[in-house]
Amino acid sequence: MKRYLLPMLLLCAVISGCQTTTKQNVCDGFSKLTPSLETSVFILKTDRPFANQVASHNAFGKTRKCW
């Protein structure tokens, strides 16, 4: 077990040096939700809390100038 300790430590040192240093954008991972008219009407009739979440998501992206 001890003979694997040094290679393991070296591997950990190499892997830890692979971190990205680029500045991330608040919009990364977000896209505007655009359901069709039929889907919007159905969701509004059957699941109002979800419709509010979609609207909130789209408003958040708009305020952050993502779209």
N, C-alpha and C positions, 0 to 999 in steps of 0.2 A: 504494500500500500504506500509506503514511504517513497518508493521509486517513482511514483506518479505525481508526487507533490510539486516538484519543480516544473515539469511540463504544464501542469494544471495552472500554476501561478503565472507562468509566461503566457499561456493562452488567455487567461483572464485579463492580463495587462494589455494584450493586443486587442481583445474585443472591446475593452473599455475605451480605447482610443478611437473607435469607429462612430462616435456620437456625432450627430449633425450639429452644425453651428449656425445654420441659416435661420434668419428670423422668420417665424411662422406668422401667417396671416389669420386674423379672426374669422375670415370667411372659409378657411380650409375645412373641407368636409361638409359644407353646407351648399345646398342648391334650392332654388325656389320650387315649391310644390305647386303644380299646375294641373289639378284634376279636370277632367272634361266637365261640361255643363251638366250632363246626366248624372255623373258621379257626385258632383257638388250638391245637386238637388237631393239625391238619395241620402247622402251623408247628413245634410241639414235636417232632413225629416227623421232619420233613424238614430243619429249619434251626434247630438249637438256639442257635447264636450270635445269630441275629436275635431269637429269643424272649427271650434274655437282654438284648439291647439295648432291647426294648420294655419289659421289666420295669424296667430301669435308668432309662429315660426317665420312666416313671410314678412310680417312687420319688423321682426328683429333683423332679418337680412337687409331690409330696406333701410333701416336706421343706421346700420353698419356700412351702408353703401356697397353691399355685396352684389346687388342686382338692381 
